[in-house]
Amino acid sequence: MASLRPRKRTKGKPSGLFAFPRTAASFAPLTPVAFLPRIAAIHPDRIAVVHGAQRISYRQFEERARRLASALARRGIRPGQTVSAMLPNVPAMLDAHFGVPMLGAVLNTINTRLDARTVAYILDHGEAKALITDREYAAAVGPALRRLKRRPLVIDVDDPLYEGPGERLGNVEYEAFLSEGSPDFAWTPPASERQAIALNYTSGTTGNPKGVVYSHRGAFLEALGNVLAWPVSPRPVYLWTLPMFHCNGWHYPWSVTAMAGTHVCLRKVDPPLVFRLIAEHGVTHMCGAPTVLAMLINAPVEQRVKFDHVVEIETGGSSPPAKVIKAMSELGFRVTHLYGLTEVHGPSTLCVWQEAWDALGPAQQAAMVARQGVPYPTLAGQMVADAKTLEPVPADGRTIGEVMLRGSTVMLGYLKDKAATAAAFRGGWFHSGDLAVQHPDGYIEIKDRLKDIIISGGENISSIEVEIALTRHPAVLMAAVVARPDEKWGETPCAFVQLKPDTKATGEELIAFCRDQLPRFAVPKTVVFGPLPTTATGKIQKYTLRERAREL
């Protein structure tokens, strides 16, 4: 009789009857870079990019990406090195999403709203060898470069659509730099699909931001996940209302390209321009924080341009209020709610519409849509569980647990931080730090955050960092910062401040003080003076302050 004892297996390799060796004929590393050459071969003359009066075909888009890779290589940039980009949503940023990884380098997109100190930290920590930057951000980038011991190659984007202040800081202008490269640059897929493709920094919730590393495999799957999860039409026209620096634009530079869609660039969200571009180009899809939705809803009637089709819009960051969803529907938009984090390549869950919801009233429908939802098709696992035991909580819509995720669309880890990576991956799951319930229908709903993160206009703000900034003021004894609900921004920082005896300060004075230390979006919008409530051990009772902020 044959033994029932399981055969010894080689970890990570198939064994037994159906084991086959890996060959070039049957295996190729996954990478989203391959989308562009494919579409350029199939639809070379289709418009890939619109930027003002500029039109870039897919043939030209591929040539620009290859030129960028070639020019970087000729300037000494090597595979595995970091190329940073501090850019608005312009063609150069789309080029970078393909050209940089074509070289085998790692793309680091930087939040354009950061201050000089943080920009310098990111460039130094990520060891950037090159920086592509728009002159609009010279006020932050210039001082940041002066802080560095080693200055990277600086390439200036001098966009004709930008007419504001800002000097050129670099060695060469971007379009001239592209002319240095060859449109025939021979790129090859990565040797390993787990090779790094992108480096994105968190918002620094407990000090300096962490560098989140994405893989080619993860980016490929996340890009296809977008296509599978959202009703992306065969030929989407995508308006860039979402910053491309944010989780690589939620991977839509790759997703839209995979669908042979048209990227309509937008330097900043300007409601009259958004409405005009939707009507002019037949925009079918766009993304943005609830702030973007609020801006469109509150735009004066005379600024709105009518369009004759439904525009799909994804939102995330904080739950859109029911009245916002209803108002967007009346304007001609269909809202899809997402949930995700930088550490999981962006969106990981979405609120899939159920046919049974058709019979519900508008308020009930909005309440269902505001939930964070079910897993992306490319996410291997999701659960709401006890953070210590890893036991899933009952799906009763009441029991709170931590959202945990796993799969190839989870980051490789935090750059140069093994301890933080191990903590985030304990028990074989990525611990999101977000608290949620799971409803009987399987949909999750975020209830709170383990870390006191404030999400304002889609930007994560560390309450601790704001508190530190406030306590630097000579009159401040203690400070506690919590989220205050805001119709436009979703949330804004609300500071509760206890002054030192015999000192004086005004709210306006403290707000101005913080502006010199923090990004504009992190500066408190409200300051309340008085003694801070504390526990017997001296810990500030933030839950009490949250209630006060809500009452305000």
C-alpha positions as CSV (number, residue, x, y, z in Angstrom):
1,M,0.0,0.0,0.0
2,A,1.3,3.4,-0.9
3,S,2.2,5.7,2.1
4,L,-0.3,8.4,3.0
5,R,2.5,10.5,4.3
6,P,2.7,13.8,2.3
7,R,5.6,14.0,0.0
8,K,8.4,16.5,0.8
9,R,7.9,19.7,-1.3
10,T,10.4,22.3,-2.3
11,K,9.1,25.6,-0.9
12,G,7.8,27.9,-3.6
13,K,8.2,25.3,-6.4
14,P,5.6,22.9,-7.9
15,S,6.3,19.2,-7.4
16,G,4.8,15.9,-8.4
17,L,3.1,14.8,-11.5
18,F,2.2,18.3,-12.9
19,A,5.5,20.0,-12.1
20,F,7.1,21.8,-15.1
21,P,10.2,23.9,-15.3
22,R,9.8,27.6,-15.9
23,T,10.7,28.5,-19.5
24,A,10.7,31.7,-21.6
25,A,8.0,30.1,-23.7
26,S,5.5,29.7,-20.8
27,F,6.4,32.5,-18.4
28,A,7.0,36.2,-18.6
29,P,7.3,38.7,-15.7
30,L,4.2,40.8,-15.3
31,T,4.7,44.5,-15.8
32,P,2.3,47.4,-16.7
33,V,5.0,48.9,-18.9
34,A,4.0,46.4,-21.6
35,F,0.6,48.0,-22.0
36,L,2.0,51.0,-23.9
37,P,4.0,49.1,-26.6
38,R,1.0,46.9,-27.2
39,I,-1.5,49.7,-27.6
40,A,0.9,51.8,-29.7
41,A,1.2,48.9,-32.1
42,I,-2.6,48.4,-32.3
43,H,-3.8,52.0,-32.3
44,P,-0.7,54.1,-33.2
45,D,-2.8,57.1,-34.4
46,R,-5.3,57.2,-31.6
47,I,-5.1,60.2,-29.3
48,A,-3.4,59.1,-26.1
49,V,-2.9,62.4,-24.4
50,V,-4.7,65.8,-24.5
51,H,-3.1,68.8,-22.8
52,G,-4.6,72.1,-23.8
53,A,-4.1,72.4,-27.6
54,Q,-1.5,69.6,-27.5
55,R,-2.4,66.1,-28.9
56,I,-0.2,63.1,-28.5
57,S,-0.9,59.9,-30.3
58,Y,-0.1,56.5,-29.0
59,R,2.8,56.2,-31.4
60,Q,4.2,59.5,-30.0
61,F,3.4,58.5,-26.4
62,E,5.5,55.4,-26.8
63,E,8.3,57.3,-28.5
64,R,8.4,59.8,-25.7
65,A,8.6,57.1,-23.0
66,R,11.4,55.4,-24.9
67,R,13.2,58.7,-25.3
68,L,12.9,59.4,-21.6
69,A,14.4,56.0,-20.7
70,S,17.2,56.5,-23.2
71,A,18.0,60.0,-22.1
72,L,18.2,59.0,-18.5
73,A,20.5,56.1,-19.3
74,R,22.8,58.4,-21.3
75,R,23.0,60.7,-18.2
76,G,24.1,57.8,-16.1
77,I,20.9,56.6,-14.5
78,R,21.0,52.9,-14.0
79,P,18.4,50.1,-13.3
80,G,17.3,50.0,-9.7
81,Q,18.0,53.7,-9.1
82,T,15.4,56.2,-8.1
83,V,14.0,58.9,-10.4
84,S,11.7,61.4,-8.6
85,A,9.0,63.5,-10.2
86,M,7.3,66.5,-8.6
87,L,4.8,67.4,-11.3
88,P,1.2,68.3,-11.9
89,N,-1.0,66.2,-14.2
90,V,0.9,66.9,-17.4
91,P,2.2,64.7,-20.3
92,A,5.7,64.5,-18.6
93,M,4.1,62.7,-15.7
94,L,2.5,60.1,-18.0
95,D,5.8,59.7,-19.8
96,A,7.5,59.0,-16.5
97,H,5.1,56.2,-15.6
98,F,6.4,54.2,-18.6
99,G,9.8,55.7,-19.4
100,V,11.3,55.3,-15.9
101,P,10.5,51.6,-15.5
102,M,11.4,51.0,-19.1
103,L,15.0,51.7,-17.9
104,G,14.5,49.4,-14.9
105,A,14.6,52.5,-12.6
106,V,12.1,53.2,-9.8
107,L,9.6,56.1,-10.1
108,N,9.1,58.2,-7.1
109,T,6.2,60.6,-7.5
110,I,6.2,63.4,-4.8
111,N,3.2,65.1,-3.3
112,T,3.2,68.6,-4.8
113,R,1.7,70.1,-1.7
114,L,4.6,69.2,0.6
115,D,7.0,71.7,2.3
116,A,10.7,71.9,1.4
117,R,11.9,70.0,4.5
118,T,9.7,67.0,3.6
119,V,10.6,67.1,-0.1
120,A,14.3,67.1,0.9
121,Y,13.8,64.2,3.2
122,I,12.1,62.1,0.4
123,L,14.8,62.9,-2.1
124,D,17.5,62.0,0.4
125,H,15.8,58.9,1.8
126,G,14.9,57.5,-1.6
127,E,18.4,58.4,-2.9
128,A,17.0,60.1,-6.0
129,K,19.5,60.3,-8.9
130,A,17.3,62.5,-11.0
131,L,14.3,64.8,-10.4
132,I,11.8,66.0,-13.0
133,T,10.1,69.0,-11.6
134,D,7.7,71.7,-12.8
135,R,8.7,75.3,-12.2
136,E,5.4,75.9,-10.3
137,Y,6.9,74.1,-7.3
138,A,10.3,76.0,-7.3
139,A,9.4,77.6,-4.0
140,A,9.6,74.2,-2.3
141,V,11.9,72.4,-4.6
142,G,14.6,75.1,-4.6
143,P,15.1,75.1,-0.8
144,A,14.8,71.3,-0.7
145,L,17.7,70.9,-3.2
146,R,19.8,73.2,-1.1
147,R,19.4,70.9,1.9
148,L,20.8,67.9,0.0
149,K,24.4,66.9,0.3
150,R,24.2,65.3,-3.2
151,R,22.2,67.1,-5.8
152,P,20.4,64.9,-8.3
153,L,20.2,65.6,-12.0
154,V,17.3,68.2,-12.2
155,I,15.1,68.3,-15.3
156,D,12.7,71.3,-15.6
157,V,9.2,71.0,-17.1
158,D,8.4,74.5,-18.5
159,D,4.8,73.9,-19.3
160,P,3.3,76.6,-21.6
161,L,0.0,76.2,-19.8
162,Y,1.5,77.5,-16.6
163,E,1.8,81.3,-16.5
164,G,2.6,81.8,-12.8
165,P,5.8,82.4,-10.8
166,G,8.6,79.9,-10.5
167,E,12.1,79.8,-11.7
168,R,13.8,76.9,-13.6
169,L,16.1,75.1,-11.2
170,G,17.6,72.4,-13.4
171,N,20.3,71.4,-15.8
172,V,18.0,71.0,-18.8
173,E,14.4,71.6,-19.9
174,Y,12.3,68.4,-20.3
175,E,11.4,68.5,-24.0
176,A,15.1,69.2,-24.8
177,F,16.0,66.3,-22.5
178,L,13.7,64.0,-24.5
179,S,15.5,65.0,-27.7
180,E,18.7,63.6,-26.2
181,G,17.1,60.1,-26.1
182,S,16.4,57.6,-28.8
183,P,12.8,56.6,-29.8
184,D,14.2,53.1,-30.5
185,F,15.4,52.5,-27.0
186,A,15.3,48.7,-26.5
187,W,13.6,48.1,-23.2
188,T,13.2,44.7,-21.6
189,P,10.7,43.5,-18.9
190,P,12.2,43.2,-15.4
191,A,14.1,40.1,-14.6
192,S,11.8,39.5,-11.7
193,E,8.2,40.7,-11.5
194,R,8.8,41.4,-7.8
195,Q,11.4,44.1,-8.9
196,A,10.5,47.6,-7.6
197,I,8.6,49.8,-10.0
198,A,7.6,52.7,-7.8
199,L,8.3,54.4,-4.5
200,N,5.5,56.3,-2.8
201,Y,5.7,58.1,0.5
202,T,3.1,58.0,3.2
203,S,1.9,61.3,4.8
204,G,4.3,60.9,7.8
205,T,1.7,60.0,10.4
206,T,4.3,59.4,13.1
207,G,7.2,61.6,12.1
208,N,9.0,61.3,8.7
209,P,7.0,59.7,5.9
210,K,7.6,56.0,5.1
211,G,8.7,54.9,1.7
212,V,6.3,52.4,0.3
213,V,7.7,50.1,-2.5
214,Y,5.6,48.7,-5.3
215,S,6.5,45.8,-7.5
216,H,5.9,45.4,-11.2
217,R,3.6,42.4,-10.5
218,G,1.6,44.4,-8.0
219,A,1.2,47.4,-10.3
220,F,0.2,45.2,-13.2
221,L,-2.5,43.5,-11.1
222,E,-3.8,46.7,-9.6
223,A,-4.0,48.3,-13.0
224,L,-6.1,45.4,-14.3
225,G,-8.1,45.4,-11.0
226,N,-9.2,48.9,-11.9
227,V,-10.4,47.8,-15.3
228,L,-12.3,44.8,-13.8
229,A,-13.7,46.6,-10.8
230,W,-15.0,49.7,-12.5
231,P,-17.2,50.0,-15.5
232,V,-14.4,51.2,-17.8
233,S,-15.7,51.5,-21.3
234,P,-13.9,50.0,-24.3
235,R,-12.5,53.5,-25.1
236,P,-12.5,55.6,-21.9
237,V,-11.8,59.3,-21.9
238,Y,-10.2,59.9,-18.5
239,L,-10.0,63.4,-17.0
240,W,-7.1,63.7,-14.5
241,T,-8.8,65.3,-11.5
242,L,-6.9,63.0,-9.3
243,P,-3.2,63.8,-8.6
244,M,-0.9,61.4,-10.4
245,F,1.5,61.6,-7.4
246,H,-1.1,59.9,-5.3
247,C,-0.4,56.1,-5.4
248,N,0.7,56.6,-9.0
249,G,-2.7,58.1,-9.7
250,W,-4.4,55.0,-8.3
251,H,-2.6,53.2,-11.2
252,Y,-4.8,54.8,-13.8
253,P,-1.8,55.9,-16.0
254,W,-1.4,52.2,-16.6
255,S,-5.1,51.3,-16.5
256,V,-6.3,53.9,-19.1
257,T,-3.4,53.0,-21.4
258,A,-4.2,49.3,-21.2
259,M,-7.7,50.2,-22.5
260,A,-6.3,52.4,-25.2
261,G,-8.1,55.3,-23.6
262,T,-7.4,59.0,-23.8
263,H,-5.7,60.8,-20.9
264,V,-7.0,64.4,-20.6
265,C,-4.5,66.3,-18.5
266,L,-5.4,68.9,-15.9
267,R,-2.9,70.9,-13.9
268,K,-5.4,71.7,-11.1
269,V,-9.0,71.2,-10.4
270,D,-10.9,74.2,-11.6
271,P,-14.7,73.5,-11.8
272,P,-15.5,75.7,-14.9
273,L,-12.6,74.0,-16.7
274,V,-13.7,70.5,-15.5
275,F,-17.2,71.0,-16.8
276,R,-15.9,72.4,-20.1
277,L,-13.5,69.5,-20.7
278,I,-16.1,66.9,-19.9
279,A,-18.4,68.4,-22.6
280,E,-15.6,69.1,-25.1
281,H,-13.8,65.7,-25.0
282,G,-16.7,63.4,-24.0
283,V,-15.1,62.5,-20.7
284,T,-16.3,59.2,-19.4
285,H,-14.3,58.6,-16.2
286,M,-12.6,60.6,-13.5
287,C,-11.5,60.2,-9.9
288,G,-11.0,62.4,-6.9
289,A,-11.4,63.0,-3.2
290,P,-14.8,64.1,-1.8
291,T,-13.4,67.6,-2.0
292,V,-13.5,67.4,-5.8
293,L,-17.1,66.4,-5.6
294,A,-17.9,69.3,-3.3
295,M,-16.2,71.8,-5.6
296,L,-18.3,70.6,-8.6
297,I,-21.5,70.7,-6.6
298,N,-20.9,74.2,-5.3
299,A,-19.8,75.6,-8.7
300,P,-22.1,78.5,-9.7
301,V,-24.7,77.5,-12.3
302,E,-23.2,79.9,-14.8
303,Q,-19.9,78.0,-14.6
304,R,-21.4,74.6,-15.4
305,V,-21.4,73.3,-19.0
306,K,-24.0,70.7,-19.8
307,F,-23.0,67.3,-21.1
308,D,-25.3,64.6,-22.5
309,H,-23.9,61.5,-20.9
310,V,-23.2,59.9,-17.5
311,V,-19.7,60.4,-16.1
312,E,-18.4,57.7,-13.8
313,I,-16.5,59.1,-10.9
314,E,-14.6,57.2,-8.2
315,T,-14.0,58.8,-4.8
316,G,-12.1,57.7,-1.7
317,G,-10.4,59.2,1.4
318,S,-13.6,59.7,3.4
319,S,-17.2,58.6,3.0
320,P,-19.1,61.0,0.7
321,P,-22.2,62.3,2.5
322,A,-25.6,61.1,1.2
323,K,-26.4,64.7,0.0
324,V,-23.2,64.8,-2.0
325,I,-23.9,61.5,-3.8
326,K,-27.4,62.7,-4.5
327,A,-26.2,66.1,-5.8
328,M,-23.6,64.5,-8.0
329,S,-26.2,62.3,-9.5
330,E,-28.4,65.3,-10.4
331,L,-25.4,66.8,-12.2
332,G,-24.9,63.7,-14.3
333,F,-22.3,61.8,-12.4
334,R,-22.4,58.2,-11.0
335,V,-20.4,57.9,-7.8
336,T,-18.4,54.7,-6.9
337,H,-16.9,54.7,-3.4
338,L,-13.4,53.1,-2.9
339,Y,-11.2,52.3,0.0
340,G,-7.5,51.8,0.0
341,L,-4.1,52.9,1.3
342,T,-0.7,53.8,-0.1
343,E,0.6,50.4,1.2
344,V,-1.8,48.5,-1.1
345,H,-1.2,50.3,-4.4
346,G,-4.3,52.5,-3.8
347,P,-7.8,51.1,-4.1
348,S,-8.3,47.7,-2.6
349,T,-12.1,47.6,-2.0
350,L,-15.0,49.2,-3.8
351,C,-18.7,49.5,-3.1
352,V,-20.3,47.4,-5.8
353,W,-23.9,48.4,-6.7
354,Q,-26.5,45.7,-6.0
355,E,-29.7,45.4,-8.0
356,A,-31.7,45.2,-4.8
357,W,-30.7,48.8,-4.0
358,D,-32.7,50.0,-7.0
359,A,-35.8,49.8,-4.9
360,L,-34.4,51.9,-2.0
361,G,-35.0,55.6,-1.5
362,P,-32.2,58.1,-2.3
363,A,-31.1,58.4,1.3
364,Q,-30.9,54.7,1.7
365,Q,-29.0,54.2,-1.5
366,A,-26.5,56.9,-0.5
367,A,-26.0,55.1,2.8
368,M,-25.2,51.9,1.0
369,V,-22.9,53.6,-1.5
370,A,-21.0,55.3,1.3
371,R,-19.8,52.0,2.6
372,Q,-16.2,50.9,1.7
373,G,-17.4,47.7,0.2
374,V,-16.0,44.4,-1.0
375,P,-12.5,43.3,-2.2
376,Y,-11.0,44.2,-5.5
377,P,-10.9,41.2,-7.9
378,T,-7.1,41.2,-7.8
379,L,-6.9,41.3,-4.0
380,A,-6.2,37.8,-2.5
381,G,-7.7,38.4,0.9
382,Q,-9.6,40.9,3.1
383,M,-11.0,40.5,6.6
384,V,-12.1,42.6,9.6
385,A,-10.5,40.9,12.5
386,D,-9.1,41.2,16.0
387,A,-5.7,42.8,15.7
388,K,-4.1,40.5,18.3
389,T,-5.7,37.1,17.6
390,L,-6.4,37.6,13.9
391,E,-9.8,36.1,14.4
392,P,-12.4,37.6,12.1
393,V,-15.2,39.5,13.8
394,P,-18.8,38.5,13.3
395,A,-20.4,40.0,10.2
396,D,-23.1,41.7,12.2
397,G,-22.4,45.4,11.2
398,R,-21.7,46.2,14.9
399,T,-18.5,44.4,16.1
400,I,-15.4,46.5,15.3
401,G,-12.1,45.0,14.1
402,E,-9.1,46.1,12.1
403,V,-9.1,45.9,8.3
404,M,-6.5,43.4,7.1
405,L,-5.5,42.7,3.6
406,R,-3.2,40.3,1.7
407,G,-2.1,39.6,-1.8
408,S,0.2,40.7,-4.7
409,T,-1.2,44.2,-4.6
410,V,0.2,44.7,-1.1
411,M,3.5,46.6,-1.0
412,L,6.8,44.9,-1.0
413,G,7.6,46.8,2.2
414,Y,8.8,50.0,3.7
415,L,12.1,51.3,2.3
416,K,15.0,51.0,4.8
417,D,12.6,50.1,7.6
418,K,12.5,46.3,8.4
419,A,10.9,46.8,11.8
420,A,7.9,48.8,10.4
421,T,7.5,46.3,7.6
422,A,7.5,43.3,10.0
423,A,5.0,45.1,12.2
424,A,2.7,45.9,9.2
425,F,2.9,42.2,8.0
426,R,2.5,40.4,11.3
427,G,0.6,37.2,11.2
428,G,0.7,37.1,7.4
429,W,-1.7,40.0,6.9
430,F,-1.2,43.7,6.1
431,H,-2.6,45.6,9.1
432,S,-4.2,48.7,7.8
433,G,-4.7,50.5,11.1
434,D,-8.3,51.3,10.2
435,L,-11.2,50.1,12.3
436,A,-14.3,48.8,10.6
437,V,-17.3,46.5,10.9
438,Q,-18.4,43.9,8.4
439,H,-22.1,43.8,7.4
440,P,-24.0,40.5,6.9
441,D,-23.8,41.1,3.1
442,G,-20.0,41.1,3.3
443,Y,-19.5,44.8,2.8
444,I,-17.1,46.6,5.2
445,E,-17.6,50.0,6.7
446,I,-14.9,52.1,8.3
447,K,-15.7,53.4,11.7
448,D,-12.5,54.9,13.1
449,R,-8.8,54.9,12.7
450,L,-6.3,53.4,15.1
451,K,-4.0,56.3,14.4
452,D,-5.5,59.7,14.7
453,I,-5.3,60.5,11.0
454,I,-7.2,63.5,9.7
455,I,-8.2,63.1,6.0
456,S,-8.7,66.6,4.5
457,G,-9.3,66.9,0.8
458,G,-7.9,63.4,0.3
459,E,-4.7,64.3,2.1
460,N,-3.7,62.4,5.2
461,I,-2.7,64.7,8.1
462,S,-0.9,63.5,11.2
463,S,-2.5,65.0,14.3
464,I,0.8,64.4,16.2
465,E,2.8,66.5,13.7
466,V,0.3,69.4,14.0
467,E,0.4,69.1,17.8
468,I,4.2,69.3,17.7
469,A,4.1,72.4,15.5
470,L,1.7,74.1,17.9
471,T,3.6,73.3,21.0
472,R,6.7,75.0,19.5
473,H,4.9,78.3,20.1
474,P,6.2,79.9,23.3
475,A,2.7,80.5,24.7
476,V,1.4,76.9,24.2
477,L,1.5,74.5,27.1
478,M,-0.4,71.6,25.5
479,A,-2.2,71.0,22.3
480,A,-4.4,68.2,20.9
481,V,-5.6,68.1,17.3
482,V,-8.7,66.1,16.1
483,A,-10.8,66.1,12.9
484,R,-13.6,68.5,12.6
485,P,-16.3,67.6,9.9
486,D,-16.3,69.9,7.0
487,E,-18.6,70.0,4.0
488,K,-16.0,71.0,1.5
489,W,-12.9,69.2,2.7
490,G,-14.5,66.2,4.5
491,E,-12.4,66.9,7.6
492,T,-10.2,69.7,8.7
493,P,-7.7,69.9,11.7
494,C,-9.3,71.4,14.8
495,A,-6.8,72.4,17.5
496,F,-7.6,72.5,21.2
497,V,-4.9,74.5,23.0
498,Q,-4.1,75.1,26.6
499,L,-1.8,78.2,27.1
500,K,0.9,78.6,29.7
501,P,0.0,80.7,32.7
502,D,0.2,84.5,32.1
503,T,0.6,84.2,28.4
504,K,-1.6,85.2,25.5
505,A,-2.1,84.1,21.9
506,T,-4.9,84.3,19.4
507,G,-6.2,81.7,17.0
508,E,-5.0,83.7,14.0
509,E,-1.5,83.9,15.5
510,L,-1.2,80.2,16.1
511,I,-2.6,79.4,12.6
512,A,0.0,81.8,11.1
513,F,2.7,80.1,13.2
514,C,1.8,76.7,11.9
515,R,1.9,77.9,8.3
516,D,5.6,78.3,8.6
517,Q,6.1,74.7,9.7
518,L,3.5,72.6,7.9
519,P,2.0,72.0,4.5
520,R,-1.0,74.3,3.9
521,F,-3.5,71.4,4.0
522,A,-2.2,70.4,7.5
523,V,-2.6,73.8,9.1
524,P,-5.4,74.0,11.7
525,K,-8.6,75.7,10.4
526,T,-10.0,76.0,14.0
527,V,-8.4,76.8,17.3
528,V,-10.2,76.4,20.6
529,F,-8.6,77.6,23.9
530,G,-9.1,76.1,27.3
531,P,-7.9,73.3,29.7
532,L,-7.6,70.0,28.0
533,P,-9.5,67.0,29.5
534,T,-7.1,64.3,30.7
535,T,-7.3,60.9,32.3
536,A,-5.9,60.1,35.7
537,T,-2.6,59.2,34.1
538,G,-2.4,62.5,32.3
539,K,-3.4,61.2,28.8
540,I,-5.5,63.7,26.8
541,Q,-9.0,62.4,26.2
542,K,-9.3,62.8,22.5
543,Y,-12.7,61.2,22.2
544,T,-14.1,64.1,24.3
545,L,-12.4,66.6,22.0
546,R,-13.8,64.8,18.9
547,E,-17.3,65.3,20.3
548,R,-16.6,69.0,20.9
549,A,-15.3,69.4,17.4
550,R,-18.5,67.8,15.9
551,E,-20.6,70.2,18.0
552,L,-18.7,73.1,16.5
